[in-house]
Amino acid sequence: MYRGREGQWAFLLHRLSGLAILLYLLIHVISISLFMFGENAYMSVHRLYDFWLFRVGLILIVAGVVYHAFNGLRIIVMDFTGTGVAYQRQMWYGVLAISVLATLYAAYMVFPRILGGY
């Protein structure tokens, strides 16, 4: 019976991060396209991005993009090398470590803007 170890979590997080990136891309394209309706429409939506919840979302997007990118590289290594599968667990923990470090750095850079509101 399959117990759901690192490979399953890597797969699930890869799919979820991909969907989150797609959602961010759609929101980004829609918000940029509002410029067609004038500067007031564009700026009214972009003022919302100063709200603290959007800034927390920015940290989560960084986490998703970094995880998705490095996990994609891990998948490439596993697919195109014969030895990659033997080290897939260790590589996944490396991907998690890089993702956590990048997320902490993004939080360090964004957190003053969350508190200061600027």
Buried (B, 14 or more C-beta within 10 A) or exposed (E): EEEEEBBEEBEEBBEEBBEBBEEBEEBEEEBEEBEEEEEEEBEEBEEEEEEEEEBBBBBBBBBBBBBBBBBBEBBEBBEEEEEBEEBBEEBBEEBBEBBEEBBEEBBEEBEEEBEEEE
